[in-house]
Amino acid sequence: MGTSDSLLLPPEWRSFRTSIDLPTAIATGGTAIIVGILVLGIYRAMEMRGAFVSGVYRSRATWSTLLMLVIIVTMLDNYVPFPSSGILYLFGLVFVNGGFIALLFVIVAYADRSVLVAIETDFFHRDTLSWSRVRWPAAIVFVTFVIGLNIGGALLTPDEQSSLLGILINDLFFLVVAGILGYLTAALIVGSRRSADRALRRSILLLGLALSTLVLSIVATSFLNPGTLPYVIVQQGTGIVGIYLIYRSVMSLSPLGRVQKEISTSFSHAVLTRAHT
């Protein structure tokens, strides 16, 4: 629309157009898309979990449901208003930090379990990137940094957190998290190629690719200012791609035909059992 066209608009409409906060609009739209994908993914994962016979498949459907549920809670806590002081402020701080900690733990635990499943389903049971020896030291370092950062966030004042030392500690935390998640991503991708189960191979690979988008987001946004347009575009873009990959990871466990086959098998088994009793 040209300048002459914009001059024909009523003053209130011209004011509305110039007052639109583009980063906020993109963030809100991206959140809506992500939540929609997650809600659909939770529904499908629970539906498939009830149809699966294999314990491994049921476990992955359960972990996927938990992961997507925690992601929704963590995303939506930004839209819950809390006062800036008092007991409710402390409750909001615990709620937000607790959701973020829970998200990190569920991601790492699910990815760890996926690597172990890939090793179990490998015909030669190869220890992917020596993960069975690395996992516990990595878990100790991870837990130590997560707890330390949250204690520091609760004890330090906003001025101390924005100081040079506070920024260095925060950057070190995300560097460690990105390193551990990056190693897990590599273990997932390599391990998925070795699994003898075709469906698990694809599911684990897609989970590894989803995790890589989180690592990319952590690294890329560390060089950008929060709230700016580039920051929001990178954050929401990697978020949407990552969440869609998680959804595809769930769906790849069992195509529609396989689900129906397992439902029929379960039904037939129940009928035969009842007939013999």
One Martini backbone bead per residue (centre of mass of N, CA, C, O) as a GRO file, in nm:
protein
  277
    1MET     BB    1   0.096   0.036   0.024
    2GLY     BB    2   0.083   0.352  -0.016
    3THR     BB    3   0.093   0.673   0.100
    4SER     BB    4  -0.187   0.765  -0.006
    5ASP     BB    5  -0.343   0.527   0.121
    6SER     BB    6  -0.265   0.579   0.422
    7LEU     BB    7  -0.402   0.869   0.434
    8LEU     BB    8  -0.706   0.745   0.407
    9LEU     BB    9  -0.689   0.651   0.676
   10PRO     BB   10  -0.773   0.643   0.973
   11PRO     BB   11  -0.607   0.738   1.252
   12GLU     BB   12  -0.650   0.473   1.421
   13TRP     BB   13  -0.529   0.282   1.200
   14ARG     BB   14  -0.250   0.409   1.178
   15SER     BB   15  -0.179   0.363   1.477
   16PHE     BB   16  -0.208   0.053   1.476
   17ARG     BB   17   0.010  -0.013   1.264
   18THR     BB   18   0.255   0.132   1.425
   19SER     BB   19   0.195  -0.044   1.710
   20ILE     BB   20   0.301  -0.302   1.615
   21ASP     BB   21   0.450  -0.590   1.760
   22LEU     BB   22   0.629  -0.805   1.588
   23PRO     BB   23   0.772  -0.997   1.787
   24THR     BB   24   0.513  -1.061   1.949
   25ALA     BB   25   0.346  -1.172   1.714
   26ILE     BB   26   0.540  -1.404   1.642
   27ALA     BB   27   0.547  -1.540   1.920
   28THR     BB   28   0.242  -1.596   1.938
   29GLY     BB   29   0.212  -1.757   1.676
   30GLY     BB   30   0.424  -1.973   1.741
   31THR     BB   31   0.291  -2.077   1.999
   32ALA     BB   32   0.025  -2.169   1.869
   33ILE     BB   33   0.151  -2.378   1.679
   34ILE     BB   34   0.299  -2.550   1.890
   35VAL     BB   35   0.054  -2.623   2.067
   36GLY     BB   36  -0.105  -2.763   1.844
   37ILE     BB   37   0.101  -2.988   1.789
   38LEU     BB   38   0.114  -3.098   2.081
   39VAL     BB   39  -0.181  -3.176   2.121
   40LEU     BB   40  -0.187  -3.376   1.887
   41GLY     BB   41   0.052  -3.550   1.987
   42ILE     BB   42  -0.073  -3.642   2.254
   43TYR     BB   43  -0.320  -3.781   2.137
   44ARG     BB   44  -0.165  -3.984   1.953
   45ALA     BB   45   0.017  -4.113   2.169
   46MET     BB   46  -0.214  -4.224   2.349
   47GLU     BB   47  -0.349  -4.389   2.128
   48MET     BB   48  -0.100  -4.572   2.064
   49ARG     BB   49  -0.041  -4.684   2.345
   50GLY     BB   50  -0.310  -4.856   2.352
   51ALA     BB   51  -0.212  -5.034   2.086
   52PHE     BB   52   0.036  -5.133   2.194
   53VAL     BB   53   0.244  -5.419   2.277
   54SER     BB   54   0.508  -5.306   2.302
   55GLY     BB   55   0.706  -5.182   2.552
   56VAL     BB   56   0.887  -4.987   2.392
   57TYR     BB   57   0.659  -4.830   2.251
   58ARG     BB   58   0.504  -4.744   2.505
   59SER     BB   59   0.739  -4.586   2.630
   60ARG     BB   60   0.772  -4.375   2.401
   61ALA     BB   61   0.484  -4.265   2.418
   62THR     BB   62   0.509  -4.169   2.712
   63TRP     BB   63   0.755  -3.981   2.681
   64SER     BB   64   0.629  -3.800   2.465
   65THR     BB   65   0.394  -3.697   2.632
   66LEU     BB   66   0.561  -3.570   2.861
   67LEU     BB   67   0.728  -3.376   2.689
   68MET     BB   68   0.489  -3.216   2.559
   69LEU     BB   69   0.362  -3.125   2.827
   70VAL     BB   70   0.606  -2.966   2.940
   71ILE     BB   71   0.627  -2.767   2.707
   72ILE     BB   72   0.355  -2.632   2.747
   73VAL     BB   73   0.398  -2.533   3.037
   74THR     BB   74   0.658  -2.366   2.977
   75MET     BB   75   0.530  -2.174   2.765
   76LEU     BB   76   0.266  -2.071   2.934
   77ASP     BB   77   0.407  -1.930   3.187
   78ASN     BB   78   0.446  -1.649   3.036
   79TYR     BB   79   0.111  -1.593   3.061
   80VAL     BB   80   0.144  -1.577   3.370
   81PRO     BB   81   0.060  -1.364   3.614
   82PHE     BB   82   0.294  -1.194   3.833
   83PRO     BB   83   0.407  -1.045   4.083
   84SER     BB   84   0.697  -0.837   4.190
   85SER     BB   85   0.598  -0.929   4.484
   86GLY     BB   86   0.609  -1.156   4.723
   87ILE     BB   87   0.473  -1.465   4.738
   88LEU     BB   88   0.381  -1.480   4.437
   89TYR     BB   89   0.660  -1.426   4.321
   90LEU     BB   90   0.797  -1.681   4.434
   91PHE     BB   91   0.602  -1.876   4.299
   92GLY     BB   92   0.665  -1.789   4.006
   93LEU     BB   93   0.966  -1.855   4.015
   94VAL     BB   94   0.932  -2.157   4.076
   95PHE     BB   95   0.750  -2.224   3.835
   96VAL     BB   96   0.938  -2.140   3.606
   97ASN     BB   97   1.199  -2.291   3.693
   98GLY     BB   98   1.067  -2.569   3.725
   99GLY     BB   99   0.981  -2.604   3.429
  100PHE     BB  100   1.266  -2.582   3.305
  101ILE     BB  101   1.394  -2.816   3.460
  102ALA     BB  102   1.195  -3.035   3.371
  103LEU     BB  103   1.255  -3.012   3.070
  104LEU     BB  104   1.554  -3.089   3.078
  105PHE     BB  105   1.519  -3.366   3.216
  106VAL     BB  106   1.331  -3.495   3.005
  107ILE     BB  107   1.512  -3.468   2.762
  108VAL     BB  108   1.756  -3.627   2.873
  109ALA     BB  109   1.607  -3.887   2.955
  110TYR     BB  110   1.487  -3.957   2.676
  111ALA     BB  111   1.754  -3.959   2.521
  112ASP     BB  112   1.892  -4.171   2.692
  113ARG     BB  113   1.685  -4.396   2.641
  114SER     BB  114   1.720  -4.397   2.330
  115VAL     BB  115   2.014  -4.487   2.322
  116LEU     BB  116   1.968  -4.756   2.474
  117VAL     BB  117   1.771  -4.870   2.265
  118ALA     BB  118   1.971  -4.867   2.029
  119ILE     BB  119   2.167  -5.066   2.163
  120GLU     BB  120   1.965  -5.303   2.207
  121THR     BB  121   1.881  -5.308   1.880
  122ASP     BB  122   2.160  -5.386   1.827
  123PHE     BB  123   2.312  -5.661   1.711
  124PHE     BB  124   2.607  -5.573   1.859
  125HIS     BB  125   2.585  -5.371   2.100
  126ARG     BB  126   2.689  -5.087   2.059
  127ASP     BB  127   2.861  -4.819   2.208
  128THR     BB  128   2.749  -4.518   2.162
  129LEU     BB  129   2.991  -4.302   2.214
  130SER     BB  130   3.023  -4.413   2.509
  131TRP     BB  131   2.754  -4.360   2.679
  132SER     BB  132   2.765  -4.561   2.927
  133ARG     BB  133   3.021  -4.384   3.043
  134VAL     BB  134   2.911  -4.075   3.014
  135ARG     BB  135   2.625  -4.031   3.147
  136TRP     BB  136   2.695  -3.983   3.451
  137PRO     BB  137   2.891  -3.743   3.435
  138ALA     BB  138   2.690  -3.568   3.276
  139ALA     BB  139   2.465  -3.568   3.492
  140ILE     BB  140   2.625  -3.431   3.719
  141VAL     BB  141   2.693  -3.170   3.570
  142PHE     BB  142   2.408  -3.091   3.496
  143VAL     BB  143   2.282  -3.077   3.782
  144THR     BB  144   2.481  -2.876   3.904
  145PHE     BB  145   2.420  -2.638   3.710
  146VAL     BB  146   2.115  -2.616   3.751
  147ILE     BB  147   2.117  -2.567   4.056
  148GLY     BB  148   2.319  -2.331   4.065
  149LEU     BB  149   2.160  -2.132   3.887
  150ASN     BB  150   1.896  -2.124   4.063
  151ILE     BB  151   2.027  -2.026   4.321
  152GLY     BB  152   2.148  -1.769   4.201
  153GLY     BB  153   1.872  -1.651   4.101
  154ALA     BB  154   1.753  -1.632   4.402
  155LEU     BB  155   2.000  -1.463   4.547
  156LEU     BB  156   2.041  -1.270   4.331
  157THR     BB  157   2.034  -0.979   4.204
  158PRO     BB  158   1.968  -0.815   3.919
  159ASP     BB  159   2.244  -0.667   3.916
  160GLU     BB  160   2.419  -0.923   3.958
  161GLN     BB  161   2.312  -1.076   3.705
  162SER     BB  162   2.409  -0.825   3.503
  163SER     BB  163   2.679  -0.875   3.547
  164LEU     BB  164   2.969  -1.006   3.441
  165LEU     BB  165   2.955  -1.260   3.620
  166GLY     BB  166   2.661  -1.338   3.559
  167ILE     BB  167   2.697  -1.370   3.252
  168LEU     BB  168   2.918  -1.589   3.261
  169ILE     BB  169   2.755  -1.802   3.413
  170ASN     BB  170   2.523  -1.819   3.208
  171ASP     BB  171   2.700  -1.896   2.963
  172LEU     BB  172   2.821  -2.152   3.088
  173PHE     BB  173   2.562  -2.307   3.119
  174PHE     BB  174   2.479  -2.309   2.812
  175LEU     BB  175   2.738  -2.448   2.721
  176VAL     BB  176   2.698  -2.711   2.875
  177VAL     BB  177   2.418  -2.784   2.767
  178ALA     BB  178   2.498  -2.783   2.467
  179GLY     BB  179   2.714  -3.004   2.492
  180ILE     BB  180   2.534  -3.234   2.598
  181LEU     BB  181   2.316  -3.218   2.373
  182GLY     BB  182   2.515  -3.260   2.139
  183TYR     BB  183   2.607  -3.544   2.223
  184LEU     BB  184   2.325  -3.668   2.222
  185THR     BB  185   2.263  -3.614   1.928
  186ALA     BB  186   2.489  -3.789   1.813
  187ALA     BB  187   2.399  -4.054   1.953
  188LEU     BB  188   2.121  -4.070   1.817
  189ILE     BB  189   2.208  -4.071   1.519
  190VAL     BB  190   2.403  -4.310   1.532
  191GLY     BB  191   2.215  -4.517   1.677
  192SER     BB  192   1.985  -4.524   1.463
  193ARG     BB  193   2.164  -4.669   1.239
  194ARG     BB  194   2.191  -4.948   1.428
  195SER     BB  195   1.912  -5.023   1.431
  196ALA     BB  196   1.691  -5.299   1.355
  197ASP     BB  197   1.453  -5.107   1.389
  198ARG     BB  198   1.286  -4.914   1.176
  199ALA     BB  199   1.100  -4.738   1.356
  200LEU     BB  200   1.313  -4.665   1.571
  201ARG     BB  201   1.517  -4.540   1.383
  202ARG     BB  202   1.336  -4.300   1.300
  203SER     BB  203   1.255  -4.191   1.578
  204ILE     BB  204   1.544  -4.134   1.686
  205LEU     BB  205   1.636  -3.949   1.460
  206LEU     BB  206   1.416  -3.727   1.499
  207LEU     BB  207   1.498  -3.663   1.790
  208GLY     BB  208   1.784  -3.570   1.721
  209LEU     BB  209   1.696  -3.338   1.532
  210ALA     BB  210   1.531  -3.187   1.746
  211LEU     BB  211   1.773  -3.141   1.939
  212SER     BB  212   1.942  -2.971   1.736
  213THR     BB  213   1.753  -2.720   1.744
  214LEU     BB  214   1.814  -2.649   2.039
  215VAL     BB  215   2.114  -2.606   2.008
  216LEU     BB  216   2.092  -2.389   1.791
  217SER     BB  217   1.928  -2.189   1.962
  218ILE     BB  218   2.131  -2.147   2.193
  219VAL     BB  219   2.366  -2.046   2.016
  220ALA     BB  220   2.228  -1.821   1.844
  221THR     BB  221   2.089  -1.650   2.087
  222SER     BB  222   2.360  -1.569   2.236
  223PHE     BB  223   2.405  -1.327   1.998
  224LEU     BB  224   2.128  -1.213   2.096
  225ASN     BB  225   1.867  -1.003   2.170
  226PRO     BB  226   1.616  -1.006   2.363
  227GLY     BB  227   1.315  -0.926   2.169
  228THR     BB  228   1.417  -0.930   1.903
  229LEU     BB  229   1.363  -1.018   1.585
  230PRO     BB  230   1.592  -1.227   1.542
  231TYR     BB  231   1.542  -1.384   1.802
  232VAL     BB  232   1.246  -1.470   1.744
  233ILE     BB  233   1.293  -1.612   1.475
  234VAL     BB  234   1.490  -1.827   1.578
  235GLN     BB  235   1.323  -1.939   1.812
  236GLN     BB  236   1.058  -2.008   1.651
  237GLY     BB  237   1.176  -2.165   1.416
  238THR     BB  238   1.318  -2.392   1.579
  239GLY     BB  239   1.067  -2.470   1.742
  240ILE     BB  240   0.880  -2.567   1.516
  241VAL     BB  241   1.069  -2.777   1.397
  242GLY     BB  242   1.119  -2.943   1.656
  243ILE     BB  243   0.821  -3.015   1.720
  244TYR     BB  244   0.763  -3.158   1.453
  245LEU     BB  245   0.980  -3.379   1.495
  246ILE     BB  246   0.850  -3.498   1.747
  247TYR     BB  247   0.587  -3.574   1.612
  248ARG     BB  248   0.720  -3.760   1.396
  249SER     BB  249   0.848  -3.952   1.602
  250VAL     BB  250   0.581  -4.063   1.702
  251MET     BB  251   0.447  -4.147   1.426
  252SER     BB  252   0.684  -4.348   1.334
  253LEU     BB  253   0.620  -4.588   1.521
  254SER     BB  254   0.310  -4.592   1.382
  255PRO     BB  255   0.143  -4.650   1.142
  256LEU     BB  256  -0.182  -4.690   1.075
  257GLY     BB  257  -0.161  -4.988   0.993
  258ARG     BB  258  -0.015  -5.086   1.251
  259VAL     BB  259  -0.222  -5.004   1.455
  260GLN     BB  260  -0.453  -5.174   1.341
  261LYS     BB  261  -0.304  -5.442   1.371
  262GLU     BB  262  -0.268  -5.430   1.680
  263ILE     BB  263  -0.565  -5.408   1.746
  264SER     BB  264  -0.647  -5.676   1.612
  265THR     BB  265  -0.458  -5.857   1.777
  266SER     BB  266  -0.570  -5.785   2.054
  267PHE     BB  267  -0.862  -5.867   1.995
  268SER     BB  268  -0.806  -6.162   1.916
  269HIS     BB  269  -0.670  -6.241   2.182
  270ALA     BB  270  -0.914  -6.179   2.361
  271VAL     BB  271  -1.114  -6.376   2.225
  272LEU     BB  272  -0.949  -6.637   2.265
  273THR     BB  273  -0.927  -6.623   2.569
  274ARG     BB  274  -1.235  -6.622   2.623
  275ALA     BB  275  -1.293  -6.895   2.474
  276HIS     BB  276  -1.100  -7.070   2.682
  277THR     BB  277  -1.278  -6.980   2.956
   0.00000   0.00000   0.00000
